[in-house]
Amino acid sequence: MKADGVLFSAEGASRAGVGCCKPPLASSFGPSLASSNFRSNDASTLRVTAIDVAAVERESLQWQVAHESGVRRNCARCTIHDYFTLMITRRLEFLTLAASALVLASLGWQVEGQTSLHDLPARAIERSQIALSGSPPFHLRATVFEATNRDNDNYRADIEEDWAAPDKWRRTVKTAKFSETLTTNGDKVSAQIDGDYYPHWLRTLADAIFDPGAPLLGVDLTKSSDNPVISRSGSTETCRRFGYRVGIAPVTNTIFASYCFQDGLLESVWKPAYDADYGAYKKFGKQRVARRIREEIESGTTLEADIVELKESATLEDSLLKVDQPSGPLRTIAVSEQTLRALALSAPDIQWPTIKDGKPVGTLSIYVCVDRQGSVREIYALNSDNPYMTDAASKQVMNWKFKPASDSGKPVQIEGILTFAYQTDIDPKKGSSNN
């Protein structure tokens, strides 16, 4: 999963596609960072230092530094009012809990019963992930919809899987515009794809259902003291947040990843391009499986995947696992900012609008998702010194055009972080909406 030091190059061949902010990361920065080599017809290569959980560990920040750049894990999606409200609240929490946090850290605090802070992620996955070696065969069906607007059909999807073992399963994901049926039978894999773009938001929810442990690989909660253990209503919530640097010098920014656990089970994961909140845990065999997973793709828009059917299967019919002509799935690759910018065919400079309030000078980062034809399909806001500038950048980058990318001769979707420095003027006469 670690992608440091991989060489990427730009694909120049033209061909006639990811959702942003998840992952997806196994998978692709939503649920984890994936990497690959791009073939180049101009022989130009770029050194990539991809962001992964190891980078999160290496560059973790202290509480004060993190809070100067953003508040809580979803700060980048907050309004200006929310931002300062949350900052004040979290600083008050820090003042009252900092002393206890330092004591807990110095003692190697044992949380969630007999599980150490270091072992908590692995133990949580052992207790809740259904698709693990030794798990009983199962049939699962889930429905996806926008929880904040059930009338919005743009985010309706169905996910279904028949699973017998880690190397024997069949999964179908389907929306009105895209479907993929992926069959794995030993070393043989086949994919039936209908549609040109596998949405990032859908990949994130599918990965969160079947592989929630992927974004936790390599995460060591003891490396951060940000967010102390909080006891609440007889249960224990454990959260840790990490910050790390992105961008191309001299334009760099700090973005965040956070991991929360409740009573020894995974409660939420947020990292660039991956947002999953787990709830409604119920027993299934020896596991406790979250039957509801939510994903906030932007402020005010939350998607929900409900597992409506989960039952053990005696056997899996051979016909379900038949692979006549092996073919790979539609792949999405997370690339560095250097590679993403090198692939840009049309990338006009951002025109920064005047604003009524907020910081007129600063930096922002966004997560950009590109289809196999080179068109931008989704953008997710990350950390920003001014959310209004994030909106302006996102609207304009949606019109950028990229070279179609490929891996081993096969077209792939790509996604990655872009960081911008902005400078504008404050116009007190401008409307409050800053439009």
Sequence and secondary structure as in RCSB ss.txt:
>XXXX:A:sequence
MKADGVLFSAEGASRAGVGCCKPPLASSFGPSLASSNFRSNDASTLRVTAIDVAAVERESLQWQVAHESGVRRNC
ARCTIHDYFTLMITRRLEFLTLAASALVLASLGWQVEGQTSLHDLPARAIERSQIALSGSPPFHLRATVFEATNR
DNDNYRADIEEDWAAPDKWRRTVKTAKFSETLTTNGDKVSAQIDGDYYPHWLRTLADAIFDPGAPLLGVDLTKSS
DNPVISRSGSTETCRRFGYRVGIAPVTNTIFASYCFQDGLLESVWKPAYDADYGAYKKFGKQRVARRIREEIESG
TTLEADIVELKESATLEDSLLKVDQPSGPLRTIAVSEQTLRALALSAPDIQWPTIKDGKPVGTLSIYVCVDRQGS
VREIYALNSDNPYMTDAASKQVMNWKFKPASDSGKPVQIEGILTFAYQTDIDPKKGSSNN
>XXXX:A:secstr
   TT EEE          SSS     SSSSS        SS  EEE     HHHHHHT   HHHHHHH SSTTG
GGS HHHHHHHHHHHHHHHHHHHHHHHHHHHTT EETTTEETTTHHHHHHHHH SSSTT   EEEEEEEEETT T
T GGG EEEEEEEEETTEEEEEEE SS EEEEEEETTEEEEEEESS   HHHHHHHHHHH TTGGGTT  GGG  
SS  EEETTEEEEEEEEEEEEEETTEEEEEEEEEEEETTEEEEEEETTEEEEEEEEEEETTEEEEEEEEEEEETT
EEEEEEEEEEEE S   GGGG  SS      EEE  HHHHHHTEEE        BSSS SEEEEEEEEEE TTSB
EEEEEEEEES HHHHHHHHHHHTT EE  EEETTEEEEEEEEEEEEEE  B TTS TT  
